[in-house]
Amino acid sequence: ILPAYIAGAAFRTLSGDDLRLYIEPWIGATGQAAFYRQIAQMDQRYTDEIESRYAEIHCPVRILWGEEDSWIPLERGRDLASRIPGATLLTVPEAGHLVQEDAPEAVVAALLSELTTQT
């Protein structure tokens, strides 16, 4: 179940080595317990509890969101960006939830752009 779950987060097929990097922390008794805790925390009520405070964020925020994210739809990214003052949303084509795996060059470009504009 775990390999299929993780593989579903990427738009492109993950290599065996990459897949293992994501799976290894959740193997064994401690890892399995952590995995189940993380799944339990996916409940929308936890987001609802803090969503009203997003307007209090007053630092630069750039959100990268995979256009093919099957875990959390792009509409949620748009909503998030609209709730944070001055936030920008950069959508990444042909990328899923694991944007760093699907489009590492887009992640690096966004980071470099943000870092050079903040100095």
N, C-alpha and C positions, 0 to 999 in steps of 0.2 A: 504493500500500500504506500509506504513512504516514498519509494523511488517514483512512482506514478504521480503522487501528490506534488513532489518537488519539480518533476519534469513539466508538469502543467503550468508552472509559473513562468516558464520561458517560452518565447515565441519560436525560437530556433531550437533544434535538438541539442541538448547538453551532452558534452563528451562524458565518457564514463568517469574520468578523473574529476571533472567539474561536479558531476552529480554526487560523487563520493564526498567531496568537500562539504556539500550542503547536508548530506545524510549523516555523516559521522557524529556530529554533536548530539544527535537524537537517538543514537544506538546505546543499548545497555539500559539498566534500570534507571539510572539518574537521567539519562538523555530522554528516555521514553516519558518519564514523569514531566520533564520540562516541555516536551512536545505537546503533551495533553494540556498542560497549563496554558501554553501559548494558544492552542486551539480554543480553549474555554474563554480566553480573553478577547476573542474575535467578536464578541457580543457587541452589537451596536450601542448598547446602553453606556458602555465605557466612553465611547466617542461623544455621545449625547451629553454626558456629564461635563465635558470641558469645551464643547463647541462654542458656547457663548463667550468664552474667554479668548478666542482667536483674535478678536478685534483689539485686544490689549498688546498684541505683538507689534513691536515698533523697531524691528531690525530688518535688514534686507532678507527677503525670502524668495528663492527661486525653486520652483517645484518641477522636477522632471518626471514625466509620466509616460509609460509605454502605451501607445495607441492600441495595442493588441492585448492589454492586460486583462486576463480572464479571471483573475482573483478579485480585483477591485476595478470596476468600470471607469473609463475615462471621465464620465460625468461627475464622479466623486472628486476627481482631481480638479475639475473646473469649479465645483462647489467649494472645495477647500481654498483654492486661490481667491475666490470671490470674498471669502470671509476674513482673509488676512490683509490688512491695509498695505497697499503697495506691492503685494506679492505678484510674481510673474509665473506663468505656467508655460513650460516648454514641453510640448508633446514630441515623443520620439517614435517615428514610423518604424514598423516591423520590429517592435520591441514589446515584450510582455511585462510582467511584474518584476522580473529580474533584468531590469534595463542594463545593469552593469555587465551582464553576460551577453545579452542580445546586441547591444550597441555601446561597447566600452568607449569608442571614440567620441560618441555624443556626450557621455558622462564627463570625460576628460575635457572636452571643448567647453562644456558648460561651467565646469569648475574653474578652468583657466580664465574664462571670460569674467566670471564673478570675482575671482581673486584680483584680476588686473583692474577692474573698475572700482574695487573697494580700497585700493592702496593710494 
